[in-house]
């Protein structure tokens, strides 16, 4: 083996060794940073369902007393608010056409084409330990007491 090849191999193997030693520490630090960011932003995570429990491509779930519409298009999951932003009524789902409609103000939204009159708020979703979690942002009042 030539001297240049030897030093090249030593450098790459040393880098791989250092990487394998520090990788668990870095993943723990990243998880701690994620938890800290969630606390600062006021996001609390609630379980929606297990990874294998998904029955339909469009479902209404009540999580922490809030109606949430969970959709799946291929491998992409999305969670949106189940309350009409115009009149504050619960949106009625039609799984056959993958649509949601407010019966009070007659606004509709198609979840397959992602188009319609309703402008629904989306929630963050993450997968952790074979469980899908949804993030709700807690809004805290600023300032002191009312005058």
PyMOL CGO cylinders between C-alpha atoms (Angstrom):
from pymol import cmd
from pymol.cgo import CYLINDER

trace = [
    CYLINDER, 0.00, 0.00, 0.00, 1.30, 3.42, -0.88, 0.3, 1, 1, 1, 1, 1, 1,
    CYLINDER, 1.30, 3.42, -0.88, 1.77, 6.02, 1.80, 0.3, 1, 1, 1, 1, 1, 1,
    CYLINDER, 1.77, 6.02, 1.80, -0.84, 8.39, 0.28, 0.3, 1, 1, 1, 1, 1, 1,
    CYLINDER, -0.84, 8.39, 0.28, -3.45, 5.63, 0.16, 0.3, 1, 1, 1, 1, 1, 1,
    CYLINDER, -3.45, 5.63, 0.16, -2.63, 4.68, 3.74, 0.3, 1, 1, 1, 1, 1, 1,
    CYLINDER, -2.63, 4.68, 3.74, -3.20, 8.22, 5.06, 0.3, 1, 1, 1, 1, 1, 1,
    CYLINDER, -3.20, 8.22, 5.06, -6.36, 8.56, 2.99, 0.3, 1, 1, 1, 1, 1, 1,
    CYLINDER, -6.36, 8.56, 2.99, -7.76, 5.33, 4.46, 0.3, 1, 1, 1, 1, 1, 1,
    CYLINDER, -7.76, 5.33, 4.46, -6.74, 6.35, 8.00, 0.3, 1, 1, 1, 1, 1, 1,
    CYLINDER, -6.74, 6.35, 8.00, -8.48, 9.71, 7.62, 0.3, 1, 1, 1, 1, 1, 1,
    CYLINDER, -8.48, 9.71, 7.62, -11.76, 8.22, 6.39, 0.3, 1, 1, 1, 1, 1, 1,
    CYLINDER, -11.76, 8.22, 6.39, -11.80, 5.45, 9.03, 0.3, 1, 1, 1, 1, 1, 1,
    CYLINDER, -11.80, 5.45, 9.03, -11.02, 7.96, 11.78, 0.3, 1, 1, 1, 1, 1, 1,
    CYLINDER, -11.02, 7.96, 11.78, -13.90, 10.15, 10.58, 0.3, 1, 1, 1, 1, 1, 1,
    CYLINDER, -13.90, 10.15, 10.58, -16.27, 7.13, 10.56, 0.3, 1, 1, 1, 1, 1, 1,
    CYLINDER, -16.27, 7.13, 10.56, -15.19, 6.17, 14.10, 0.3, 1, 1, 1, 1, 1, 1,
    CYLINDER, -15.19, 6.17, 14.10, -15.74, 9.69, 15.45, 0.3, 1, 1, 1, 1, 1, 1,
    CYLINDER, -15.74, 9.69, 15.45, -19.09, 9.86, 13.68, 0.3, 1, 1, 1, 1, 1, 1,
    CYLINDER, -19.09, 9.86, 13.68, -20.27, 6.53, 15.14, 0.3, 1, 1, 1, 1, 1, 1,
    CYLINDER, -20.27, 6.53, 15.14, -19.21, 7.61, 18.66, 0.3, 1, 1, 1, 1, 1, 1,
    CYLINDER, -19.21, 7.61, 18.66, -20.88, 11.05, 18.59, 0.3, 1, 1, 1, 1, 1, 1,
    CYLINDER, -20.88, 11.05, 18.59, -24.03, 10.16, 16.63, 0.3, 1, 1, 1, 1, 1, 1,
    CYLINDER, -24.03, 10.16, 16.63, -26.09, 9.01, 19.69, 0.3, 1, 1, 1, 1, 1, 1,
    CYLINDER, -26.09, 9.01, 19.69, -25.17, 12.19, 21.55, 0.3, 1, 1, 1, 1, 1, 1,
    CYLINDER, -25.17, 12.19, 21.55, -26.17, 14.37, 18.61, 0.3, 1, 1, 1, 1, 1, 1,
    CYLINDER, -26.17, 14.37, 18.61, -29.54, 12.65, 18.23, 0.3, 1, 1, 1, 1, 1, 1,
    CYLINDER, -29.54, 12.65, 18.23, -30.26, 13.15, 21.94, 0.3, 1, 1, 1, 1, 1, 1,
    CYLINDER, -30.26, 13.15, 21.94, -29.32, 16.83, 21.61, 0.3, 1, 1, 1, 1, 1, 1,
    CYLINDER, -29.32, 16.83, 21.61, -31.58, 17.24, 18.58, 0.3, 1, 1, 1, 1, 1, 1,
    CYLINDER, -31.58, 17.24, 18.58, -34.47, 15.72, 20.51, 0.3, 1, 1, 1, 1, 1, 1,
    CYLINDER, -34.47, 15.72, 20.51, -33.83, 18.10, 23.42, 0.3, 1, 1, 1, 1, 1, 1,
    CYLINDER, -33.83, 18.10, 23.42, -33.78, 21.07, 21.03, 0.3, 1, 1, 1, 1, 1, 1,
    CYLINDER, -33.78, 21.07, 21.03, -37.08, 19.90, 19.50, 0.3, 1, 1, 1, 1, 1, 1,
    CYLINDER, -37.08, 19.90, 19.50, -38.70, 19.66, 22.94, 0.3, 1, 1, 1, 1, 1, 1,
    CYLINDER, -38.70, 19.66, 22.94, -37.40, 23.12, 23.87, 0.3, 1, 1, 1, 1, 1, 1,
    CYLINDER, -37.40, 23.12, 23.87, -38.72, 24.61, 20.63, 0.3, 1, 1, 1, 1, 1, 1,
    CYLINDER, -38.72, 24.61, 20.63, -42.14, 23.06, 21.28, 0.3, 1, 1, 1, 1, 1, 1,
    CYLINDER, -42.14, 23.06, 21.28, -42.19, 24.62, 24.75, 0.3, 1, 1, 1, 1, 1, 1,
    CYLINDER, -42.19, 24.62, 24.75, -41.24, 28.06, 23.41, 0.3, 1, 1, 1, 1, 1, 1,
    CYLINDER, -41.24, 28.06, 23.41, -43.87, 27.89, 20.67, 0.3, 1, 1, 1, 1, 1, 1,
    CYLINDER, -43.87, 27.89, 20.67, -46.48, 26.54, 23.07, 0.3, 1, 1, 1, 1, 1, 1,
    CYLINDER, -46.48, 26.54, 23.07, -47.10, 23.33, 21.07, 0.3, 1, 1, 1, 1, 1, 1,
    CYLINDER, -47.10, 23.33, 21.07, -48.45, 20.33, 22.94, 0.3, 1, 1, 1, 1, 1, 1,
    CYLINDER, -48.45, 20.33, 22.94, -48.52, 16.96, 21.19, 0.3, 1, 1, 1, 1, 1, 1,
    CYLINDER, -48.52, 16.96, 21.19, -51.52, 14.64, 21.47, 0.3, 1, 1, 1, 1, 1, 1,
    CYLINDER, -51.52, 14.64, 21.47, -51.75, 11.12, 20.02, 0.3, 1, 1, 1, 1, 1, 1,
    CYLINDER, -51.75, 11.12, 20.02, -54.13, 10.67, 17.10, 0.3, 1, 1, 1, 1, 1, 1,
    CYLINDER, -54.13, 10.67, 17.10, -53.76, 7.02, 16.21, 0.3, 1, 1, 1, 1, 1, 1,
    CYLINDER, -53.76, 7.02, 16.21, -51.32, 4.19, 15.74, 0.3, 1, 1, 1, 1, 1, 1,
    CYLINDER, -51.32, 4.19, 15.74, -49.61, 3.88, 12.39, 0.3, 1, 1, 1, 1, 1, 1,
    CYLINDER, -49.61, 3.88, 12.39, -51.59, 0.78, 11.43, 0.3, 1, 1, 1, 1, 1, 1,
    CYLINDER, -51.59, 0.78, 11.43, -55.02, 2.06, 12.64, 0.3, 1, 1, 1, 1, 1, 1,
    CYLINDER, -55.02, 2.06, 12.64, -55.82, 4.28, 9.67, 0.3, 1, 1, 1, 1, 1, 1,
    CYLINDER, -55.82, 4.28, 9.67, -59.22, 3.06, 8.37, 0.3, 1, 1, 1, 1, 1, 1,
    CYLINDER, -59.22, 3.06, 8.37, -60.13, 5.60, 5.72, 0.3, 1, 1, 1, 1, 1, 1,
    CYLINDER, -60.13, 5.60, 5.72, -58.46, 8.33, 3.67, 0.3, 1, 1, 1, 1, 1, 1,
    CYLINDER, -58.46, 8.33, 3.67, -60.72, 10.89, 5.36, 0.3, 1, 1, 1, 1, 1, 1,
    CYLINDER, -60.72, 10.89, 5.36, -61.72, 10.79, 9.04, 0.3, 1, 1, 1, 1, 1, 1,
    CYLINDER, -61.72, 10.79, 9.04, -63.11, 13.12, 11.70, 0.3, 1, 1, 1, 1, 1, 1,
    CYLINDER, -63.11, 13.12, 11.70, -61.52, 12.70, 15.12, 0.3, 1, 1, 1, 1, 1, 1,
    CYLINDER, -61.52, 12.70, 15.12, -62.18, 14.54, 18.35, 0.3, 1, 1, 1, 1, 1, 1,
    CYLINDER, -62.18, 14.54, 18.35, -58.85, 15.20, 20.02, 0.3, 1, 1, 1, 1, 1, 1,
    CYLINDER, -58.85, 15.20, 20.02, -58.80, 17.03, 23.32, 0.3, 1, 1, 1, 1, 1, 1,
    CYLINDER, -58.80, 17.03, 23.32, -62.39, 18.15, 22.64, 0.3, 1, 1, 1, 1, 1, 1,
    CYLINDER, -62.39, 18.15, 22.64, -61.56, 19.66, 19.24, 0.3, 1, 1, 1, 1, 1, 1,
    CYLINDER, -61.56, 19.66, 19.24, -62.85, 18.27, 15.93, 0.3, 1, 1, 1, 1, 1, 1,
    CYLINDER, -62.85, 18.27, 15.93, -59.94, 17.46, 13.63, 0.3, 1, 1, 1, 1, 1, 1,
    CYLINDER, -59.94, 17.46, 13.63, -60.13, 16.15, 10.07, 0.3, 1, 1, 1, 1, 1, 1,
    CYLINDER, -60.13, 16.15, 10.07, -57.34, 13.69, 9.28, 0.3, 1, 1, 1, 1, 1, 1,
    CYLINDER, -57.34, 13.69, 9.28, -56.67, 13.00, 5.60, 0.3, 1, 1, 1, 1, 1, 1,
    CYLINDER, -56.67, 13.00, 5.60, -54.26, 10.74, 3.80, 0.3, 1, 1, 1, 1, 1, 1,
    CYLINDER, -54.26, 10.74, 3.80, -53.27, 11.13, 0.17, 0.3, 1, 1, 1, 1, 1, 1,
    CYLINDER, -53.27, 11.13, 0.17, -50.83, 8.32, -0.62, 0.3, 1, 1, 1, 1, 1, 1,
    CYLINDER, -50.83, 8.32, -0.62, -48.23, 8.48, 2.14, 0.3, 1, 1, 1, 1, 1, 1,
    CYLINDER, -48.23, 8.48, 2.14, -48.90, 12.15, 2.94, 0.3, 1, 1, 1, 1, 1, 1,
    CYLINDER, -48.90, 12.15, 2.94, -50.97, 12.73, 6.09, 0.3, 1, 1, 1, 1, 1, 1,
    CYLINDER, -50.97, 12.73, 6.09, -52.56, 16.04, 6.95, 0.3, 1, 1, 1, 1, 1, 1,
    CYLINDER, -52.56, 16.04, 6.95, -54.65, 17.25, 9.87, 0.3, 1, 1, 1, 1, 1, 1,
    CYLINDER, -54.65, 17.25, 9.87, -56.92, 20.29, 9.55, 0.3, 1, 1, 1, 1, 1, 1,
    CYLINDER, -56.92, 20.29, 9.55, -59.40, 22.04, 11.79, 0.3, 1, 1, 1, 1, 1, 1,
    CYLINDER, -59.40, 22.04, 11.79, -62.87, 20.48, 11.70, 0.3, 1, 1, 1, 1, 1, 1,
    CYLINDER, -62.87, 20.48, 11.70, -64.67, 23.76, 12.43, 0.3, 1, 1, 1, 1, 1, 1,
    CYLINDER, -64.67, 23.76, 12.43, -65.85, 26.13, 9.73, 0.3, 1, 1, 1, 1, 1, 1,
    CYLINDER, -65.85, 26.13, 9.73, -63.82, 29.37, 9.97, 0.3, 1, 1, 1, 1, 1, 1,
    CYLINDER, -63.82, 29.37, 9.97, -66.79, 31.42, 8.71, 0.3, 1, 1, 1, 1, 1, 1,
    CYLINDER, -66.79, 31.42, 8.71, -69.64, 30.36, 11.00, 0.3, 1, 1, 1, 1, 1, 1,
    CYLINDER, -69.64, 30.36, 11.00, -67.95, 28.07, 13.61, 0.3, 1, 1, 1, 1, 1, 1,
    CYLINDER, -67.95, 28.07, 13.61, -70.04, 24.97, 12.87, 0.3, 1, 1, 1, 1, 1, 1,
    CYLINDER, -70.04, 24.97, 12.87, -68.60, 21.47, 12.60, 0.3, 1, 1, 1, 1, 1, 1,
    CYLINDER, -68.60, 21.47, 12.60, -67.79, 20.46, 9.03, 0.3, 1, 1, 1, 1, 1, 1,
    CYLINDER, -67.79, 20.46, 9.03, -69.68, 17.44, 7.68, 0.3, 1, 1, 1, 1, 1, 1,
    CYLINDER, -69.68, 17.44, 7.68, -67.54, 14.94, 5.76, 0.3, 1, 1, 1, 1, 1, 1,
    CYLINDER, -67.54, 14.94, 5.76, -68.48, 12.95, 2.69, 0.3, 1, 1, 1, 1, 1, 1,
    CYLINDER, -68.48, 12.95, 2.69, -65.93, 10.17, 2.33, 0.3, 1, 1, 1, 1, 1, 1,
    CYLINDER, -65.93, 10.17, 2.33, -67.27, 9.04, -1.06, 0.3, 1, 1, 1, 1, 1, 1,
    CYLINDER, -67.27, 9.04, -1.06, -66.26, 12.32, -2.74, 0.3, 1, 1, 1, 1, 1, 1,
    CYLINDER, -66.26, 12.32, -2.74, -63.55, 13.25, -0.16, 0.3, 1, 1, 1, 1, 1, 1,
    CYLINDER, -63.55, 13.25, -0.16, -65.24, 16.54, 0.59, 0.3, 1, 1, 1, 1, 1, 1,
    CYLINDER, -65.24, 16.54, 0.59, -66.18, 18.51, 3.66, 0.3, 1, 1, 1, 1, 1, 1,
    CYLINDER, -66.18, 18.51, 3.66, -69.10, 20.90, 3.81, 0.3, 1, 1, 1, 1, 1, 1,
    CYLINDER, -69.10, 20.90, 3.81, -70.49, 23.36, 6.31, 0.3, 1, 1, 1, 1, 1, 1,
    CYLINDER, -70.49, 23.36, 6.31, -74.25, 22.94, 6.30, 0.3, 1, 1, 1, 1, 1, 1,
    CYLINDER, -74.25, 22.94, 6.30, -74.84, 26.41, 7.72, 0.3, 1, 1, 1, 1, 1, 1,
    CYLINDER, -74.84, 26.41, 7.72, -72.94, 28.61, 5.26, 0.3, 1, 1, 1, 1, 1, 1,
    CYLINDER, -72.94, 28.61, 5.26, -72.77, 26.02, 2.41, 0.3, 1, 1, 1, 1, 1, 1,
    CYLINDER, -72.77, 26.02, 2.41, -68.99, 26.36, 1.93, 0.3, 1, 1, 1, 1, 1, 1,
    CYLINDER, -68.99, 26.36, 1.93, -67.18, 23.23, 0.66, 0.3, 1, 1, 1, 1, 1, 1,
    CYLINDER, -67.18, 23.23, 0.66, -63.67, 21.86, 0.49, 0.3, 1, 1, 1, 1, 1, 1,
    CYLINDER, -63.67, 21.86, 0.49, -62.37, 18.97, -1.61, 0.3, 1, 1, 1, 1, 1, 1,
    CYLINDER, -62.37, 18.97, -1.61, -59.53, 17.14, 0.17, 0.3, 1, 1, 1, 1, 1, 1,
    CYLINDER, -59.53, 17.14, 0.17, -58.32, 15.21, -2.91, 0.3, 1, 1, 1, 1, 1, 1,
    CYLINDER, -58.32, 15.21, -2.91, -57.85, 18.29, -5.09, 0.3, 1, 1, 1, 1, 1, 1,
    CYLINDER, -57.85, 18.29, -5.09, -57.20, 20.54, -2.06, 0.3, 1, 1, 1, 1, 1, 1,
    CYLINDER, -57.20, 20.54, -2.06, -59.52, 23.21, -3.36, 0.3, 1, 1, 1, 1, 1, 1,
    CYLINDER, -59.52, 23.21, -3.36, -62.71, 24.89, -2.23, 0.3, 1, 1, 1, 1, 1, 1,
    CYLINDER, -62.71, 24.89, -2.23, -64.29, 27.82, -0.42, 0.3, 1, 1, 1, 1, 1, 1,
    CYLINDER, -64.29, 27.82, -0.42, -63.14, 26.86, 3.09, 0.3, 1, 1, 1, 1, 1, 1,
    CYLINDER, -63.14, 26.86, 3.09, -59.74, 28.05, 4.29, 0.3, 1, 1, 1, 1, 1, 1,
    CYLINDER, -59.74, 28.05, 4.29, -59.01, 25.41, 6.94, 0.3, 1, 1, 1, 1, 1, 1,
    CYLINDER, -59.01, 25.41, 6.94, -56.19, 25.75, 9.46, 0.3, 1, 1, 1, 1, 1, 1,
    CYLINDER, -56.19, 25.75, 9.46, -53.73, 22.87, 9.38, 0.3, 1, 1, 1, 1, 1, 1,
    CYLINDER, -53.73, 22.87, 9.38, -52.02, 21.25, 12.36, 0.3, 1, 1, 1, 1, 1, 1,
    CYLINDER, -52.02, 21.25, 12.36, -48.52, 19.77, 12.46, 0.3, 1, 1, 1, 1, 1, 1,
    CYLINDER, -48.52, 19.77, 12.46, -48.26, 15.96, 12.52, 0.3, 1, 1, 1, 1, 1, 1,
    CYLINDER, -48.26, 15.96, 12.52, -45.30, 13.80, 13.44, 0.3, 1, 1, 1, 1, 1, 1,
    CYLINDER, -45.30, 13.80, 13.44, -44.69, 10.08, 13.76, 0.3, 1, 1, 1, 1, 1, 1,
    CYLINDER, -44.69, 10.08, 13.76, -43.05, 8.91, 16.96, 0.3, 1, 1, 1, 1, 1, 1,
    CYLINDER, -43.05, 8.91, 16.96, -42.83, 5.30, 18.17, 0.3, 1, 1, 1, 1, 1, 1,
    CYLINDER, -42.83, 5.30, 18.17, -45.45, 4.05, 15.65, 0.3, 1, 1, 1, 1, 1, 1,
    CYLINDER, -45.45, 4.05, 15.65, -47.94, 6.69, 16.84, 0.3, 1, 1, 1, 1, 1, 1,
    CYLINDER, -47.94, 6.69, 16.84, -49.08, 9.75, 14.92, 0.3, 1, 1, 1, 1, 1, 1,
    CYLINDER, -49.08, 9.75, 14.92, -49.11, 12.89, 17.06, 0.3, 1, 1, 1, 1, 1, 1,
    CYLINDER, -49.11, 12.89, 17.06, -50.87, 16.18, 16.38, 0.3, 1, 1, 1, 1, 1, 1,
    CYLINDER, -50.87, 16.18, 16.38, -49.58, 19.50, 17.67, 0.3, 1, 1, 1, 1, 1, 1,
    CYLINDER, -49.58, 19.50, 17.67, -51.94, 22.05, 19.18, 0.3, 1, 1, 1, 1, 1, 1,
    CYLINDER, -51.94, 22.05, 19.18, -50.61, 25.51, 19.83, 0.3, 1, 1, 1, 1, 1, 1,
    CYLINDER, -50.61, 25.51, 19.83, -51.65, 26.96, 23.17, 0.3, 1, 1, 1, 1, 1, 1,
    CYLINDER, -51.65, 26.96, 23.17, -52.28, 30.67, 23.01, 0.3, 1, 1, 1, 1, 1, 1,
    CYLINDER, -52.28, 30.67, 23.01, -51.38, 32.49, 26.20, 0.3, 1, 1, 1, 1, 1, 1,
    CYLINDER, -51.38, 32.49, 26.20, -52.69, 35.93, 27.04, 0.3, 1, 1, 1, 1, 1, 1,
    CYLINDER, -52.69, 35.93, 27.04, -50.06, 38.60, 27.13, 0.3, 1, 1, 1, 1, 1, 1,
    CYLINDER, -50.06, 38.60, 27.13, -49.92, 41.17, 29.87, 0.3, 1, 1, 1, 1, 1, 1,
    CYLINDER, -49.92, 41.17, 29.87, -51.59, 41.34, 33.24, 0.3, 1, 1, 1, 1, 1, 1,
    CYLINDER, -51.59, 41.34, 33.24, -55.20, 41.65, 34.29, 0.3, 1, 1, 1, 1, 1, 1,
    CYLINDER, -55.20, 41.65, 34.29, -58.00, 43.39, 32.43, 0.3, 1, 1, 1, 1, 1, 1,
    CYLINDER, -58.00, 43.39, 32.43, -58.62, 47.00, 33.42, 0.3, 1, 1, 1, 1, 1, 1,
]
cmd.load_cgo(trace, "trace")
